[in-house]
């Protein structure tokens, strides 16, 4: 199992800012021999203008596209470079539309992310039907991860996340399946132990670990296990809940969207 088509959004910038937008998508396209669709348009207009002083956004997009084209040609990566052809739709709608006909979306999450990036990430996760890899800008993936952690709660979303991450899981040296045992009641046959056996049949090396939630949030327990395992990627289902439920019971998805991913995280809804 492999990825054949990836899609990413590229900020119309130059130098380090452009490199940060494309480093992970290019590395994964090379590793999997995948075709890359690069959408070159700004999601935070003010930040993009500040990154390219003295140039309008159309010029900045053309410059970024030209630099990216030279890079993919030099590295022999199959790539379509596209701009945002219509402003009748939001940035999230445009990205989700391309992602529906791709295997994986890659979103580089900046520390200074604004509303534009939040909208793009939310639409990619909840409106595309495809898995999304959210990558912190300062923690790019240079190659497929050697250690993967799966946040497993036996929900349909977590099932879809595991399926979407299978090309990573099969290549990883080890996959740790983590269940926060005191968060949900799992029925017989849905435990992480059975998932480990399934992944083994797919050629993966997987093991299961039950974690206690403790006084903190569910995401904190998961991240603690990921840190202990020296994981390079987290895989988790994404759930939308009513705001009141998030306040009362907490939500790992909402915590991740609010705080940003702490390591590359593959999400599926």
Buried (B, 14 or more C-beta within 10 A) or exposed (E): EEBEBBBBBBBBBBEEBBBBBBBBBBBBBBBBEBBBBBBBBBBBEEBBBEBBEEBEBEEBBBBBBEBBBEBBEEEEBEBEBBBBEEEEEBBBBBBBBBBEEBBBBBBBBBEEBEEBBBBBBBBBBBBBEBBBBBBBBEBBBEEBBEBBBBBBBBBEBBBBBBEBBBBBBBBBEBBBBBBBBEBEEBEEEBBBBBBBEEBEEEEBEBBBBBBEBEEEBBBBBBBBBBEEBEBBBBBBBBBBBEEEEBEEEBBBBBBBBEEBBBBBBBBBB
